[in-house]
Amino acid sequence: MLDFEQLAFIEKWRQKASRGIVVVLDGTRGDIVVTLRVGEGPARVDLRGQDATGAVRKHRLSIGDRITMAIEYAAKDVQPVASAMKPGAVIAPGATVSGTVRETGEIAVVDCGVDVLVRGETLPKVSEGDVISFTVASEGKAYLIPTRG
């Protein structure tokens, strides 16, 4: 059962969530960690996050499923950089990520070839348009976004 905070997050980010293909499901450490491949060819990025609501198990997702998911990351070691990251990266704990800040606030949006959602308080002193680099601090929180059809 989703709590109010989880439902609010899903509704808030429905329009900014990523659509992609499930490429890895790992439940060996308890909660399921899902890896979603977003984009095609050289522009692809893999987003990894821990199922925050139990929806991955409940919907019995499997590798190859096309889904919409919002994954919220926390950043550390934030700094300005000259250019964005190379495509093909896996965004997961310990990965260094770079891109352009598109939105700031409670949840910031960093364009890393695909939109990456980052907890705003972990990106101090950044403004829209800044090109930054940061390290993914911990496993992302993955929210499956229900879609029609």
N, C-alpha and C positions, 0 to 999 in steps of 0.2 A: 504494500500500500504506500502510495506517495504521500509525503507530508506537504503542507502548504508551501514551504520554502522551495521544495523540489518542483512542484507544479508551477510556481511563480517563475522559476528559472527557465523551465521548458517553454512557457508562454513568451517570456521576454526574448528568448534567443531562437525561437522557431524560425524567424526570417533570416537569421545569421548562422544557422547550423550548417554543417558540412554534409554533403551527400556523397556517398562513396560505397566501396565494396569492402566487406569484411574479409581481411586476409589472414588474421590470426585471432584465435580465441584461446586464452590460457586460464584455466581454473585450478592449476596445481597448487596455488598458495591461498586457497579460500575463495575470496571474491573473484569474479571473472574480470580479466584484463582483455580488452578488445583493441585490435589494431584495425583502423579504417584507412583504406587507400583512397586518396582524393586526387583527382586530376588524372591526366593521361600522359603517356610517353615521358619525355624528359621533364615535364612540368609537374610530375606527381610528387606528393608528399604523403607519408604515413603518419597518422595521428594515433597515439596510443593513450588509453585511459582506463581507469578502473570503474566498473559498473557501479554507479552511485545509488541506484534505485532498485536493483534486482531485475530490471526489465529485460536485460540480455538473456538471463536464464528463463524468465517467464515467457518470453516470446520465442524461445527455443531457436535463437539465431544460429546460423551455421556459416562456415566459410563460403564465400561467394554471394551471400545475400547483399542486395543493395539496400542501404538504410540511410536515414538522416540522423545525425548525432551532433550534439554540442559537447565539446570537451573543454573543461575549464582548467587552465594550468596556473601554477604559481611560479613566479620568476625570482631569481637571485642574481647577484653580480651583474646588474644592469649597467650598460655603458654605451656611449655613442659609437657608431662605426661608419665607415665610408660607403659600404655597399651591402645589399641584401644577401641572404644565404643562397647557396646553390640548391637547385631542386633535387629531389630524390632522397631527402633526409628523413629520418624517423624522429618524430618529436616525442620524446620519452624522458624519464628522469636522467639528469646528467648531460643531456644533449645541449649543445650551444646553438641557439636559434637567433636569427637576425631578420629584420624586416622594418617596414615603415609603420609607425603608429597611425592608424586610421581613426580611432575613437578612443577617448579616455573616459574614465568614470569608474563606477563600482566594478564593472567588467570592461577591460580595455580590449580593443581589437587591433592586432598587429598583422599586417599583410606580409606573410612569409611565402608568397606564391599562392597560398590559400590563407583564409582568415584563421588566425589562431586567437582563441579567447584566453585572456590572462586576467587574474584577479588584480584589480586596479591598485590596491594597497601595496602590491609587490612590485609595482612600477612607479616608484616615487619620482617626482620632478620630470616627467615626460610630457610632451605636448603633441598634439596632432601634427603630423608631418615629420617628426623626428625619426631618423633611421637609427635603430638601436640593436644591440646584441644582448642576449641574456641567456642564462643557464636555466633549464627546466629544473625546478627545485624538488618536485615530488611527482608521484603518479598523478596524472590528470583525473578529474572527476568526470566520468562519461555519463551523459544523459541521452537516452534513446528518445528521439522525437517522433511520436506517432504521426504517420502520414496516411492520407486517404488514397487508396488505390495502388 
